[in-house]
Amino acid sequence: MCPLALAQAHETRDKLMASHPELAEEGAIEIVVIKTTGDKILSQPLADIGGKGLFTKEIDEALINGDIDIAVHSMKDVPTYLPEKTILPCNLKREDVRDAFISLSASSLAELPAGSVVGTASLRRKSQILHRYPSLKVEDNFRGNVQTRLRKLNEGVVQATLLALAGLRRLSMTENVTSTLSIDEMLPAVAQGAIGIACRSDDEKMANYLASLNHEETRLAVSCERAFLETLDGSCRTPIAGYASKDKDCNCIFKGLVASPDGTRVLETSRKGSYHFEDMVSMGKDAGKELLSRAGPGFFDS
């Protein structure tokens, strides 16, 4: 079981127990560990074994079959469509969305010598790294849980890696962070740092429990970003990044990006509007349509 997935399940359990005294009783909540295809097949790039949904399929099936009552997901692993008979009424408060740079020999990407190898399984990270630092090399089948990737780094398989800061914080492993990349230097994955909790669409009791944990600002931001992703028909084969946030005037600021896998072309856009569901979803869709038209046919094939 991925330690991060377990940490997220425990965080959800603790919040449920704190909000509902009856769930704090002994045995009221059981955590069920489900190994997904994405956890099992570590030898190939995600894009080659089916892309999105690899970390949710088995969990969704257990939910629909009634083996579990709620499913805890990293929102960035959740496909833009939900399986029939399920709803996702809850996002927990989002963690830090930024990416962490981790290296034993340099303090930032800019400091890595030419030819240095950066390990990442993310095409989004790969394309943005190569766009800014074309002299670097990217090992793009750098998979496994956080612990595995840090071990490979220590063994010298790569000179650096990037990991979501949110995951390192949830695992209490931030002592490994060399530096944190700004949003401008590395735009995050859609829904990075957000946890989503699903239940069956006919299970009113669970839906009510989950509604009490929902962090609405996070839910709206994630909805905006996922509308952008869905418009672009994003998959693990497509470098896409998107981030919606609230500014000091309580408006929504959205930044979106698509890139060619080799990083030679990066297209960016942004939107500003009111922090309300309909407006934010339409901003995400609109930004996606703009980048689709600017990219043109064949853009993602390079």
N, C-alpha and C positions, 0 to 999 in steps of 0.2 A: 504493500500500500504506500502510495506517495505520502511522505510525512506532511507535505503542505496540505493535501486534501484532508488529512486527518485533523490538522490544526484548524482548518476552516469548519469542519464538522463540529469540533469541540467548541469553537467560538459561537456557532449557531445554537448548540445545546445550552451553553451558559446563558446566552441571551434569552432563550425560551424559559429557562428555569427562573431567571431573575424577573421576568415579566408575568409569569403565571405560576403561582405557588403550587398548584396541583401537579405541575410538571417537575417540580423540585423534589417530589417524593421518590424514594428508592425505587428504581426499576421503571419509572414513568417514561423515560426516554432510553432507547437502545440505539447505539451507533452500529450500523451494518457496513462492513467493508466490502466494496464491490470493485474487482479489478477490471479495468476497461482495456479495449484493444490498444489504445494509445499508450497505456502503461506496460503492456506485454511486449509489443514489438518495438524494440529500441534500435534495431540494426539498420533501419531504413528511414529516409526522410519522411516526415508526416504526409507531405504532398503525394508521395508515391503509394501510400497505403490507404488513401481515401480522404485525407484532409479533415475538414471540420466534422465534428460529431464523433470523432474517435474517442474522446474523453467523456462522452455523455451517453452513448447508445445503450450500453448495458444497464446503466443507472436508470435511464428512461424506461427501459423494459421492465425493470423491477418495480418501478413506480406504477406503471400501467397495470401490471399483473397483481398489484396489491401486496407485494413482498415487503415494500417499504411505504411509508406514508408521506414523507417529504424527501426531496433530493437537493443536496447542496452542491452547487457548481461554481467554478471560476467562470465569470460571465464571458471572458474572452474565448472560452472553449465552446460556448453554446452557439449552435447554428442560428441563423437569423429567423428560422421558422421553428416553432415548437411542435413536438409530436402531438397528434390528436389525443384528446382526453386529458391533456395536461395544461396547466396555466403556471405562470411565473409571477406571482403577485408581490414579490418582495425582493428588494435589494438592500443588503446591509450597508451601513455608511462606508463609503469608499476609502480605501487606504491611499497612500501616496502613489500617484500614477507613474512616476518617473522610472527610468531605467538606471541601474547601478553598473558602474564600470569596475571590474575586478581584475587586478593584475599584480604579480609579484615584482615586476620590473619597471613599470611606468605608472605615472599618476593620472594619465588621461589618454584617450585615443590619439590626441595630437602628439603625445610624447613617444609613442611606439615607433621604433625604427622601421624604415621601409622593409617590406618583406615579412614583417611580423604576422603571425597567424592569430586571428581572433575566432573563437569558437562560439557559434550560435546556431540553433535549429530554426531561427526565425528569419524568413525572407524579408520581413519588414526591417529588422535590424541590419541584415546583410546589405540591403540596397542603400540604406541611409549611410552606413559606414563607408561603403565603396564610393558613394557619391562625394562624400567630403574628404575621404582619405584613400584615393585610388591606388596608392602605393602599398596598402595593406592587403593581406590575403584573408579570406574568410573560410573557415571549415564549417560547412553548412549542414553537416549531419551530426552536430554536437548535441546529443540527446541524453536523456536520463534525468533523474531528479536533481535537486539543487546539490545534494551531498556528492552525487556521482560527478557532476560537472566541476565542482571545486576540487575533487580528487584528481581529475584529469588535468586541471590547471596546475596543481601542485606537482604532478608528474612531468610537467613540461610538454604535454601533448599540444597545448596552445600557449600563447604568451599572454592572452587576456580573454575575458568573456564578458558578456552583458547579461544581467538577470533583472527581473522585475524587482524593484525595491520593496513593493508590497509583500511579495512572498518571503523575502529575507526578514522583513519586520515581523510577519506572522510566525516565522520560525525562530524568532529571537536570534538571528544570525547576522545582524548588521555589522558586527565587528569585521566581517570579511570585505566590506565595501571600501574600495579605494577612493572613489569619488562618485558623485551623482551627476548624471547628464541632465542638462536643462531641457525643457520642452522644445526649445528652438533647435537644440542640437540633435535630439532624438525624439521625434513625435511618438507617443505611446501607441500600443495596439488599442483597437476599439475595445472599450469596457475593461481595460487593464486596471487591476486593483479592486475590482468590484466582485462581490459574491452575490449570486442569485439563488433563490430558494424556490423550488417548484413543488406543486402538489397536483393531485387529480382534480379535474375541473368540476367534478360532482361532490367533492369533499369540502363541504362548507366549514366544518369544524377546523380543519387544518388551514384553510384559506384565512379564517379569522385569526388564528394563532399567528400566521405569517404576516398578515396585514399589520399586526401590532409591532412587528419588528422593522417594517419597511422604512427606509430613509428616502423621503420623496425627492430631495435634491439629487441624490445619486441615481434614483430610478429614471428621472427625467433626462439627466446627462447621458446615461447609458442608452435610453430610447433614441436620443438624437444621433448618437454615434452608430447605433445599429441600423438606423434608417439609412445612413450614409453607406454603410457596408452592404446592406441589402440591395441598394440601388446599383452599386458597383458589382453585385453578385460575387462578393469577396469569398475567396477560398484560401487554403494554405498555399496555393500556387501563385497567389497574387500579393505583391507587397502593398499593403494598405495600412494607413495609420489615421487615427481620428481622435480628437479630444474636445469635449464640451465642458465648459466651466462657467462659474458665475463670477462676474466682475464686481467691482465695488459699488456699482449702481444697480446691482441685482439683475443685470441683463445676462443673456447667454452669449458667450463667445465660443464659436466653433472653429477649429482648425482641422483641415483634412489634407491628405497627401496620398498620391499613388506614385509608384516608381516602376521602372523597368527592373527586372531581377538583377541585372548587372550594375545597377546604380547609375548608368550613364544619363538617364533621363528621370527627373523628379518633377512632378507637377503638384503645386500646392494651391489651396484656396482657403478662404475664411468667410465666416458669416457672423453677423451680430443681430440679435433680436430679443424678444421678451422671453423670460424664463417660464414658459408655459408649454404644456405637453404638445398641443397641436402645432404651435409655432416652431418648437424645437424639432419635431419630427419632419416638418416641411423644410426647415433649414438643412437638415441632414440629407434629405432626398435631393434638394436643389443643388447642394454642393456636389453630391454624387453624380448628378446628371451633367453638371458643368465639366467635371473632370473626365467623365466618359467621352464627352464630345471633343474635349481638347486632346485626349489621348489618341483617339482615332483607332481604326482597326489594326490588329497586329501589335499593339503597344506592349502587351504583356508577354509576347512570344519570344522576346530577345533573351 
